């Protein structure tokens, strides 16, 4: 069974709260939004606004991926130029994003195991 079938907006919000309670520091805004899905209107989508990159990223399970997730980064409208400090901060934001992806994969695999 695909993990997406087991997820709803409330579960994603709980997982995100649990992740953020671990104390990760980031300038990114991370939130759960309603996902436009006519077949399952209760699904959610985790969205991250990378503050230094002026782009939105969203996280979702990979179809048929046994609990693996991917991040999709939307294209930016303009070129960005960063100094050293801003580049280090962007790197940190991406690192936190990677940690969130690992966290979601772990939670998804547990959810899948419980459903079997």
Steps between C-alpha positions, in 0.01 A plus 500: 500500500639843411575716803304788343179297554574491875579870540266785563550868574469447876769229505738720300436791736574279802821372342609853414430618856702205632791584270498871588485416873845341461640852484627530143585864432422633157392825341266301277127503542381138514128422496235254391261617231188342359586313183264531207407135441149424378533131587611559858414851621647441850861468385759756594826622362807617691633825359830670581586857404879520480560854620835551329406344166167673435347168402234266628568132552245233571543154643302194404527122508640333189232291334582134559804601704430292812499811717766702322440870443624765257531875503402707199644849473306741284698722265591848611386799303829684536869437550617514860837622619618405847786608717686254719267521801183466289648202315585328828145570623351356180717193542366460853140533378561227240659280769189539718287419196700179453452414868126555462494267199681229700257550789197467270643185343553345843145586611360368170679167531364457851150585376532247216623229738204562733257476208626154396 
